[in-house]
Amino acid sequence: MNAVTRPATARRPPSGTDSGLAAQILDRASEPGWPPEPGWLRAARRRAAAWVEDHGFPTTKHEDWRYTKIDAALAVPMGTPPEGAADGGASVSVGDLVGPHLSGARIVVVNGRVVPELSSTGDRLPPGARVEALAGALQRLDGRLEPSWLWRAGDYPHALRAMNDAAAVDGVLIDLPPGTVVEDPIEVVFVAMPAGQPSWSHPRVIVVAGAGAGATLGETYLSGPGGPAVTNALTQVHLGAGAQLAHHVLQGERTDSFHFSSLEARLAEGSRLSSRLLATGGRIGRHEVDVVLAGKGADVDLDGLFLTGTGQHHDNPVLVDHAAPGCTSRQLYKGVISGDGHGVFNGHLVVRPGADGTDAAQVNKNLLLSERAEVDTRPRLEINADDVACTHGAAVGQLDPDALFYLRSRGVSEREARAVLVSGFAHEILERFGSGPIRRRAEELATAAGLIVLDEDGRSSGAVTAATTRARRGGRPQ
Amino acid sequence: MLVVDDLHASIGGTEVLHGLTLEVPDGEVHAVMGPNGSGKSTLAYVLAGRDPYQVTAGRVLYDGADLLAMTPEERAAAGVFLGFQHPVEIPGVPTMYFLRTALNAQRRSRGEEELGPVEFLALVDAKRRLVDMDRTLLDRAVNDGFSGGERKRNEILQMLMLEPRLAVLDETDSGLDIDALRVIAAGVSSLRAPNRSAVLITHHQRLLEHLIPDRVHVLAGGRIVRSGGADLAAELEAHGYAGLDDPGVEAFPVSTATAR
């Protein structure tokens, strides 16, 4: 069963950055404010930190990091980030950044720690369902969360993933007993507020959905001024038989921030995960997805839209592992690269021996809007079973001159025509954010990144977005 | 309205129009007919300002102004409309959005108020009924998955929405059934007015049975080689274009016949 080869991180002698890291992290465990922890967790942290010390951080010699150089992020101190909502001295408050509350539960995580004053788990959760701060859950549930820390222990894809095991102290636990369905979206907003103290944070989300359970999870990543900040986030999703999760990620950090995230999901029989990403922010944004279709007939649907501008680098490593028969997977990633931006799609589709009846599609399309814009796309198939239907494709192109002329011949200026075509390209992904409040958030983020949001009734986007924002602010008390 | 005077145009270094002369007065509908490869589409594209086509000699006046000096969007705002032979697909851009963007862009450039959503929807609804176009098509991306007939109806819908002063329809009738042909003829007829003109570029006479032109011109070998009244179309249908692209055939003196 060694179909998936995870290349070992290039070893290198410990440098100033990672020397004694395990000791640093473990020393911090005795600092005031660090919550008391169960023994298994202390042991897991020690092992993860030792792994980092042993393997070092990824360099561009590492195949999966070939295009993504993280030295600038590693130059940011890894010490304890400012506690909680460190607004002090910042010109923007966390409250302003996170915006109005959507319906349903919302947890606000600042610098890797939940801020209770800004969070509400909502009063509409079905009986038995829990949405809570991870720090408290770790203490209370004790051993029940241990498998989450053992998921990759000793077999880390890279040191950043190990760092989350070593240093994650808080985040969110979403625990759905069998059969519970949470109707309203659960929203988690991660804010990096360096406020003049550049630092790393390692938030973590764990979703445990029992058989037949279902929920919608929205993750939004933002950052405040006074950076740079480094966010090294991990979301782990365990779906039981027939469970369903709709997962939406909005990455709109400032362009001096560094964003590394991993989505790890394991899907049992007949379960379904749909996950979509909109990335507009960060100097570096790396959005890793690693899905194992572990049970018969599981289904995963992955979409990504990255809007990569000048000075930005977006890397999207996606691994879908068909480990059981009769599963379906679909990936559609689109990149819009402008200025001297650099986009990367690194899709890897693996069909294990015995995973017959696999139906998989992997597509990456990119639009380069300037001569300096660059994209690297590597869709890869690794098929070790018969009776499978796998398709993959990648395209890199520029705006269609015929379509551009068509619009101009109707009176639309060249500038606006270009914007409309870019929006048309992006629309296919944006509309997969559904029709609810998360879609509106996605549209606001896209608009802030300069994209026109198309409306099927032909209304202009700016006005519509502003109107819905006002209506929501006015209509729903926070 | 339109004066094309000794127009020479080329694409990719090959000259396609070799001194085309044509005049379309206010309020008239003219047909330009000709065999494949005679330069019909080149004429349409040059009038609309398509990039790779290069005008090497001659001039085009639109209401006395130098049309060739204008960008495509300026021509559109000034009232020139090109109905495409092959309407372009624009994935992801809803037809409704496309229509409103175009209409309001033209209104803005003419210094007019943009049309609000309610007025716009009412206008679109009225016009799409005229071309017998299903409402659901408007929510779909521009021409994306449209049949040939639906695309052509969409061209006419755009023309009716934008109310151009000079409509140039390039083979809008090709590949259409008789119902669609009637819809297109009715659409063009509804715009007939003393201050509007149209140029129907076509290979066949069919459209002209439903839409009687004021003049018919024969384009062959990159020049207008004959001009006449509506009955010329029937004559061409009967006898074909054979021999007309012979450069030895003297063109009718069109410019003097219709000079203002």
Interface residues (C-beta under 8 A of the other chain):
Chain A: D400 P401 D402 A403 F405 Y406 L407 R408 S409 R410 G411 V412 S413 E414 E416 A417 V420 L421 S423 G424 F425 A426 H427 E428 L454 D455 E456 D457 G458 R459 S460
Chain B: A48 G49 R50 D51 T71 P72 E73 R75 A76 A77 F81 L82 F84 P87 V88 E89 I90 P91 G92 V93 P94 M96 Y97 F98 L99 R100 T101 A102 L103 N104 A105 Q106 S109 P117 F120 L121 V124 D139 A141 V142 Q158 L162
